[in-house]
Amino acid sequence: MSLVTRLAARGDGITADGRFIAGAVPGDRVGEDGTLVPGPNRVDPPCPHFGTCGGCQLQHVGEPILADFARQRILEPLARLGIEPCDVRPVHLSPAFSRRRASLRAARRNGRAEIGFNAEGSHVLVDLAACPVLEPGLFALVAPLRALLEALLPPRGVVGITMTATDGGVDLMLANLAAGTLPAVEALAAFASTHRLARLSVEGPLGVETVVAPAQPSVALGGVAVTLPPGAFLQATADGEAALVAAVREGVAGARRVADLFCGLGTFALPLAKAARVLAVDGSAPAVAALGRAARGAGRPVETLHRDLFRRPLMAAELRGLDAVVFDPPRTGAAAQAVEIAAARVPVVMAVSCNPATFARDAERLVAGGYRLETLWPVAQFRWSTHVELAARFFLS
């Protein structure tokens, strides 16, 4: 029998002889006929939908293996480029029931509304009866939403559901839902009132329209309340956000002039502005405007700039004179911006990423410009998922 020695990037087990075995865990043994003998690192999945729902791939894996998987997901792409961090911190693994932001789908099947995630590798909807990932307050809305959408869903319609837990209550956005009639609007408003939503919005061909906003859908970033624009990006868990913010603050400690590129709502800009002047730049005008209002109201020294950093990265000349640069791009990375950061030779660079492959590519550009990868913080805030995040500190060598 072959021993399963590690997990592949998509969560399959890999045996010592190089076979990929779906559902296998390091420590399991696999016979030539595919017979699987469970090993000591296998645990019982906590969710009845595991194996069908595409939201989680690794609920059958024990925590030490989860942590090692997250670490290796980051280190392996770097190693292929000859990049080795001086220091790798312990993996931060977010707990169960901590996801404060989720995107679900609703559809009608067999005459009733169903709500859930897609099945793995499919558009088939898995109707949720339980979810050990979502914050309880978010999951508590699933059953009432089914009842609401029973009356509003067209026979073949599919509605996107974005739920975000904010300090003022849940911010709920429904996409692709026809809500132009008075009865529909009244039903939505009554739902928001009954469930004490902070805001309920609908998204259609003409954009996002707020139906009702009885409370302020805000979150505290660095101790400053920031009002979320509809559909705004927010780190998936408050726990994971805190780990990333702690890493960034440690990485740029002592810096007085900092640029936060791809700043979003100010996840890093507002905490950093407690001790530094911050230039915060992002391509989302609503997010930049929300950050600017919050910073001004709190008296934080944050200068905001709305700019598409993919088409118009901040040039080296614009970055020179800064003590540190923080950049946290989407999954596609920041190839052009990384080149300009390297050319600027800013003393410290903090990279935050949700994609180990594009992070490795951006790191290669920094290293080619004379930087050394000093410290790496792996963060697995999408528990039981193959999705991994990180923070990394580079300094001029």
C-alpha positions as CSV (number, residue, x, y, z in Angstrom):
1,M,0.0,0.0,0.0
2,S,1.1,3.6,-0.7
3,L,1.3,6.2,2.0
4,V,-0.4,9.5,1.4
5,T,2.3,12.1,2.1
6,R,0.8,15.5,1.3
7,L,-2.1,17.5,0.0
8,A,-2.3,18.9,-3.5
9,A,-3.3,22.5,-4.1
10,R,-6.9,21.5,-4.7
11,G,-7.0,19.3,-1.6
12,D,-6.5,15.9,-3.1
13,G,-4.1,13.5,-1.3
14,I,-0.8,12.7,-3.1
15,T,0.8,9.3,-2.4
16,A,4.5,8.6,-2.1
17,D,4.4,7.1,-5.7
18,G,2.8,10.3,-7.1
19,R,-0.9,9.3,-7.3
20,F,-3.6,11.9,-6.7
21,I,-6.4,10.4,-4.5
22,A,-9.5,12.4,-4.0
23,G,-10.5,12.6,-0.4
24,A,-7.3,11.2,1.0
25,V,-5.4,12.7,3.9
26,P,-1.7,12.6,4.7
27,G,-1.2,9.4,6.8
28,D,-3.8,7.4,4.9
29,R,-2.7,4.4,3.0
30,V,-4.0,3.5,-0.5
31,G,-4.0,0.1,-2.1
32,E,-3.4,-0.6,-5.8
33,D,-7.1,-1.1,-6.2
34,G,-7.8,2.3,-4.7
35,T,-8.8,0.9,-1.3
36,L,-8.3,3.7,1.3
37,V,-7.2,2.8,4.8
38,P,-7.7,5.9,7.1
39,G,-4.8,7.3,9.0
40,P,-4.3,9.3,12.2
41,N,-4.9,12.7,10.6
42,R,-8.4,12.1,9.4
43,V,-11.4,13.6,11.3
44,D,-15.1,13.5,11.0
45,P,-16.5,16.4,8.9
46,P,-18.7,18.7,11.0
47,C,-21.1,19.5,8.1
48,P,-23.7,17.2,6.6
49,H,-23.1,18.8,3.2
50,F,-19.4,18.0,3.1
51,G,-18.5,16.1,-0.1
52,T,-21.3,17.8,-2.0
53,C,-21.1,21.5,-1.2
54,G,-18.3,23.3,-2.9
55,G,-17.7,25.7,0.0
56,C,-15.3,23.5,1.9
57,Q,-12.8,20.9,0.6
58,L,-10.9,19.9,3.8
59,Q,-13.3,19.3,6.6
60,H,-12.0,15.7,6.9
61,V,-8.5,17.0,7.7
62,G,-7.1,17.5,11.2
63,E,-5.9,21.0,12.2
64,P,-2.1,20.2,12.1
65,I,-2.4,19.1,8.5
66,L,-4.6,22.1,7.7
67,A,-1.9,24.4,9.0
68,D,0.8,22.6,7.1
69,F,-1.2,22.7,3.9
70,A,-1.6,26.5,4.2
71,R,2.1,26.9,4.9
72,Q,3.1,24.7,1.9
73,R,0.6,26.4,-0.4
74,I,2.6,29.6,0.1
75,L,6.1,28.3,0.2
76,E,6.0,26.0,-2.8
77,P,5.4,28.7,-5.5
78,L,8.2,30.7,-3.9
79,A,10.6,27.8,-3.8
80,R,10.1,27.2,-7.6
81,L,11.4,30.8,-8.1
82,G,14.3,30.3,-5.7
83,I,12.8,32.6,-3.0
84,E,13.1,31.6,0.6
85,P,11.8,33.7,3.5
86,C,14.1,34.3,6.4
87,D,11.3,33.6,8.9
88,V,7.9,31.9,8.6
89,R,5.5,32.6,11.4
90,P,3.0,29.9,12.7
91,V,-0.1,29.6,10.6
92,H,-3.1,31.6,11.8
93,L,-6.2,29.4,11.3
94,S,-9.6,31.1,11.8
95,P,-12.2,29.3,13.9
96,A,-15.5,27.7,12.8
97,F,-18.6,29.9,12.6
98,S,-16.6,33.0,11.9
99,R,-17.4,33.9,8.3
100,R,-19.0,37.3,8.4
101,R,-19.4,37.7,4.6
102,A,-20.8,35.2,2.2
103,S,-22.2,35.0,-1.3
104,L,-25.0,32.5,-1.8
105,R,-27.5,31.7,-4.6
106,A,-31.2,31.1,-4.5
107,A,-33.2,29.2,-7.1
108,R,-36.6,27.5,-7.4
109,R,-36.5,23.7,-7.6
110,N,-39.4,21.3,-7.2
111,G,-41.7,24.2,-6.5
112,R,-39.8,25.7,-3.6
113,A,-37.0,28.2,-3.0
114,E,-33.6,26.7,-2.2
115,I,-30.6,28.7,-0.9
116,G,-27.0,27.6,-0.7
117,F,-23.6,27.3,-2.3
118,N,-22.8,25.5,-5.6
119,A,-21.8,21.9,-5.5
120,E,-18.1,21.2,-6.2
121,G,-17.3,21.9,-9.8
122,S,-20.9,22.4,-10.7
123,H,-23.7,24.9,-11.0
124,V,-26.0,22.6,-9.0
125,L,-27.3,24.3,-5.9
126,V,-26.8,22.7,-2.5
127,D,-29.7,23.7,-0.3
128,L,-28.2,24.5,3.1
129,A,-29.5,22.7,6.2
130,A,-26.4,23.6,8.2
131,C,-23.1,25.6,7.8
132,P,-20.3,25.4,10.4
133,V,-18.5,28.2,8.5
134,L,-21.0,31.1,8.6
135,E,-21.5,33.3,11.6
136,P,-24.7,32.1,13.3
137,G,-26.4,35.4,12.7
138,L,-25.9,35.0,9.0
139,F,-27.0,31.4,8.8
140,A,-30.1,32.4,10.9
141,L,-31.3,34.4,7.8
142,V,-31.2,31.4,5.4
143,A,-34.6,29.9,6.4
144,P,-36.5,33.3,6.5
145,L,-35.0,34.2,3.2
146,R,-36.4,31.0,1.7
147,A,-39.8,32.0,2.9
148,L,-39.4,35.5,1.5
149,L,-38.2,34.3,-1.9
150,E,-40.9,31.7,-2.3
151,A,-43.2,34.6,-3.3
152,L,-40.6,36.7,-5.2
153,L,-38.6,34.2,-7.2
154,P,-39.7,33.7,-10.8
155,P,-40.0,30.0,-11.9
156,R,-36.6,29.9,-13.6
157,G,-35.0,32.8,-11.8
158,V,-31.7,32.7,-9.9
159,V,-31.0,35.3,-7.2
160,G,-27.6,36.2,-5.9
161,I,-27.5,36.8,-2.1
162,T,-24.6,38.7,-0.5
163,M,-24.7,38.8,3.3
164,T,-22.3,40.8,5.4
165,A,-22.4,41.1,9.2
166,T,-21.8,44.7,10.2
167,D,-21.8,46.5,13.6
168,G,-25.3,47.8,12.8
169,G,-26.8,44.5,11.7
170,V,-26.7,42.4,8.5
171,D,-26.2,44.2,5.2
172,L,-28.1,42.1,2.7
173,M,-28.0,42.6,-1.1
174,L,-30.2,40.6,-3.5
175,A,-29.0,40.5,-7.1
176,N,-31.2,39.7,-10.1
177,L,-34.4,40.1,-8.2
178,A,-37.4,41.9,-9.7
179,A,-38.5,44.3,-6.9
180,G,-40.3,47.0,-8.9
181,T,-43.8,46.4,-7.6
182,L,-45.3,47.9,-4.4
183,P,-46.0,44.4,-2.9
184,A,-42.4,43.3,-3.5
185,V,-41.0,46.5,-1.9
186,E,-43.3,46.1,1.0
187,A,-42.3,42.5,1.5
188,L,-38.6,43.4,1.4
189,A,-39.1,46.3,3.8
190,A,-41.0,44.1,6.3
191,F,-38.3,41.4,6.1
192,A,-35.6,44.0,6.9
193,S,-37.6,45.3,9.8
194,T,-38.4,41.8,11.2
195,H,-34.8,40.7,11.1
196,R,-33.3,44.0,12.1
197,L,-31.1,44.3,9.0
198,A,-28.8,47.3,8.7
199,R,-29.6,47.7,5.0
200,L,-31.4,45.8,2.3
201,S,-30.4,46.5,-1.3
202,V,-31.3,45.0,-4.7
203,E,-29.0,44.9,-7.7
204,G,-30.4,45.0,-11.2
205,P,-29.5,46.2,-14.7
206,L,-29.4,49.8,-13.6
207,G,-27.1,49.1,-10.6
208,V,-27.7,48.8,-6.9
209,E,-30.7,50.4,-5.2
210,T,-31.2,50.6,-1.5
211,V,-34.7,49.5,-0.5
212,V,-34.4,50.3,3.2
213,A,-31.5,51.2,5.5
214,P,-32.9,51.3,9.1
215,A,-29.4,51.3,10.6
216,Q,-25.8,52.2,9.7
217,P,-24.1,49.3,7.9
218,S,-20.6,50.1,9.4
219,V,-17.6,48.2,10.6
220,A,-14.8,49.4,12.8
221,L,-11.4,49.4,11.1
222,G,-8.6,50.5,13.3
223,G,-11.2,51.8,15.8
224,V,-12.9,54.0,13.2
225,A,-16.4,53.3,12.0
226,V,-16.6,53.0,8.2
227,T,-19.9,52.8,6.4
228,L,-19.9,50.1,3.8
229,P,-21.0,50.9,0.3
230,P,-23.3,48.2,-1.1
231,G,-21.3,45.2,-2.1
232,A,-18.0,46.5,-0.7
233,F,-15.1,44.1,-0.1
234,L,-14.5,43.2,3.5
235,Q,-12.1,40.5,4.8
236,A,-14.2,37.3,5.2
237,T,-13.6,37.0,9.0
238,A,-12.9,39.6,11.7
239,D,-10.4,37.1,13.1
240,G,-8.5,36.8,9.9
241,E,-8.6,40.5,9.4
242,A,-7.1,41.1,12.9
243,A,-4.2,38.6,12.1
244,L,-3.4,40.4,8.8
245,V,-3.6,43.9,10.4
246,A,-1.3,42.7,13.2
247,A,1.2,41.5,10.7
248,V,1.1,44.7,8.7
249,R,1.5,46.9,11.7
250,E,4.5,44.8,12.9
251,G,6.0,44.9,9.5
252,V,6.0,48.7,9.1
253,A,6.5,49.6,12.7
254,G,8.4,52.9,13.0
255,A,7.4,54.1,9.5
256,R,6.1,57.7,9.4
257,R,5.0,58.0,5.8
258,V,3.2,54.9,4.3
259,A,1.3,54.2,1.1
260,D,-1.5,51.7,1.3
261,L,-2.2,50.5,-2.3
262,F,-5.4,48.7,-3.2
263,C,-6.6,50.1,0.2
264,G,-10.3,49.3,-0.1
265,L,-12.2,50.6,2.9
266,G,-9.0,51.2,4.9
267,T,-8.4,47.8,6.5
268,F,-4.8,48.7,6.9
269,A,-4.8,52.5,6.3
270,L,-6.9,53.4,9.3
271,P,-4.9,51.3,11.9
272,L,-1.6,52.5,10.4
273,A,-2.8,56.1,10.6
274,K,-2.6,55.9,14.4
275,A,1.2,56.3,14.0
276,A,1.9,57.4,10.4
277,R,0.6,59.6,7.6
278,V,-1.0,57.3,5.0
279,L,-1.6,57.7,1.3
280,A,-4.5,55.3,0.5
281,V,-5.1,54.5,-3.1
282,D,-7.7,52.2,-4.7
283,G,-9.7,51.9,-8.0
284,S,-13.1,51.7,-6.2
285,A,-14.5,55.2,-5.9
286,P,-17.2,54.2,-3.4
287,A,-14.6,52.5,-1.1
288,V,-12.2,55.4,-1.3
289,A,-15.0,57.9,-0.6
290,A,-16.1,55.9,2.5
291,L,-12.6,55.7,3.8
292,G,-12.0,59.4,3.3
293,R,-15.2,60.3,5.2
294,A,-14.3,58.0,8.0
295,A,-10.7,59.2,8.3
296,R,-11.7,62.9,8.3
297,G,-14.4,62.2,10.9
298,A,-11.9,60.5,13.2
299,G,-9.1,63.0,12.6
300,R,-6.8,60.3,11.1
301,P,-4.0,61.6,8.7
302,V,-5.1,59.6,5.6
303,E,-4.9,61.1,2.1
304,T,-7.1,59.3,-0.3
305,L,-6.6,58.9,-4.1
306,H,-9.0,57.2,-6.5
307,R,-6.9,55.5,-9.2
308,D,-6.9,52.3,-11.2
309,L,-3.6,50.8,-10.1
310,F,-3.8,48.1,-12.8
311,R,-3.9,50.7,-15.6
312,R,-2.1,53.5,-13.9
313,P,0.2,52.1,-11.1
314,L,1.8,54.6,-8.8
315,M,5.2,55.3,-10.5
316,A,8.5,55.0,-8.7
317,A,8.9,58.7,-8.6
318,E,5.6,59.0,-6.8
319,L,6.6,56.4,-4.2
320,R,10.1,57.7,-3.4
321,G,10.4,59.4,0.0
322,L,8.0,56.9,1.7
323,D,9.2,54.8,4.6
324,A,7.0,51.9,3.7
325,V,4.5,50.6,1.1
326,V,1.7,48.2,1.8
327,F,-0.1,46.6,-1.2
328,D,-3.0,44.2,-1.1
329,P,-4.2,43.5,-4.6
330,P,-7.1,41.2,-5.8
331,R,-6.3,37.6,-6.7
332,T,-4.8,38.7,-10.1
333,G,-1.9,40.3,-8.2
334,A,-0.1,43.5,-9.0
335,A,2.6,42.8,-11.6
336,A,2.9,46.4,-12.9
337,Q,2.7,48.0,-9.5
338,A,5.3,45.6,-8.0
339,V,7.8,46.7,-10.7
340,E,7.3,50.4,-9.7
341,I,7.6,49.6,-6.0
342,A,10.9,47.8,-6.6
343,A,12.2,50.7,-8.7
344,A,11.3,53.2,-6.0
345,R,13.5,51.3,-3.4
346,V,11.2,52.1,-0.5
347,P,13.0,50.7,2.6
348,V,10.1,48.4,3.6
349,V,7.4,46.7,1.6
350,M,4.5,44.8,3.1
351,A,2.6,42.5,0.6
352,V,-0.8,41.1,1.5
353,S,-2.2,38.4,-0.9
354,C,-5.0,35.9,-1.3
355,N,-3.3,34.1,-4.1
356,P,0.1,32.3,-3.5
357,A,0.8,32.0,-7.2
358,T,0.4,35.7,-8.1
359,F,2.1,36.7,-4.8
360,A,5.2,34.6,-5.9
361,R,5.2,36.4,-9.2
362,D,5.1,39.8,-7.5
363,A,7.7,38.7,-5.0
364,E,10.0,37.7,-7.9
365,R,9.8,41.3,-9.2
366,L,10.7,42.7,-5.8
367,V,13.6,40.4,-5.3
368,A,14.9,41.2,-8.8
369,G,14.8,44.9,-7.7
370,G,17.0,44.2,-4.7
371,Y,14.6,43.2,-1.9
372,R,14.8,40.2,0.4
373,L,11.7,38.4,1.7
374,E,12.2,38.6,5.5
375,T,9.1,37.5,7.2
376,L,6.0,35.5,6.1
377,W,2.7,35.3,8.0
378,P,0.4,32.6,6.6
379,V,-3.3,33.2,7.4
380,A,-6.0,30.6,6.7
381,Q,-9.1,32.5,7.4
382,F,-11.2,30.4,5.0
383,R,-11.3,27.4,7.3
384,W,-11.5,24.0,5.6
385,S,-10.9,25.6,2.2
386,T,-8.0,25.5,-0.1
387,H,-8.0,29.3,-0.1
388,V,-5.0,30.7,1.7
389,E,-3.9,34.3,2.5
390,L,-0.7,35.8,3.7
391,A,1.3,38.9,4.7
392,A,4.9,39.3,3.8
393,R,7.7,41.8,4.8
394,F,10.4,42.7,2.2
395,F,13.4,44.9,2.9
396,L,16.2,46.2,0.8
397,S,19.1,43.8,0.9
